[in-house]
Amino acid sequence: MSKILVIDDERSIRNTLKDILEYEKYQVDLAEDGIKGIEKVKNGEFDVVLCDIKMPGMDGIEVLEKLVELAPDTPVVMISGHGNIDTAVESIKKGAFDYICDGQIEPRDGNQKPETQSQQKV
């Protein structure tokens, strides 16, 4: 059974993802901020980490950078409800496996069409 860590400061998002993933027979662990998520990765192995971008304290990009150092073989999927193309590109450049926006991705300027993100089953 695959083990997934969800790092998100919003309890409702964490719990919703947990419910969905457990229904699909994944083992799920939760962390409410980046520091706690990093500690969980230090103390255990995960097949995938889902990490929110916008969090108080340590933001998702900082968490991503640390996770890439600690567990370079663990895919990290960044999630955000406030996505934009620049953040998606930055995440991928810094080592994210993928970037999922649960809302509309904002273009860089008014002339560009929003792009869709790939969706892969973990």
Stockholm file with secondary structure:
# STOCKHOLM 1.0

chainA/1-122         MSKILVIDDERSIRNTLKDILEYEKYQVDLAEDGIKGIEKVKNGEFDVVLCDIKMPGMDGIEVLEKLVELAPDTPVVMISGHGNIDTAVESIKKGAFDYICDGQIEPRDGNQKPETQSQQKV
#=GR chainA/1-122 SS CCEEEEECSCHHHHHHHHHHHHHTTCEEEEESSHHHHHHHHHHSCCSEEEEESCCSSSCHHHHHHHHHHHCTTSCEEEEESSCBHHHHHHHHHTTCSEEEESSCCBCSSTTSCCCCCCCCCC
#=GC SS_cons         CCEEEEECSCHHHHHHHHHHHHHTTCEEEEESSHHHHHHHHHHSCCSEEEEESCCSSSCHHHHHHHHHHHCTTSCEEEEESSCBHHHHHHHHHTTCSEEEESSCCBCSSTTSCCCCCCCCCC
//
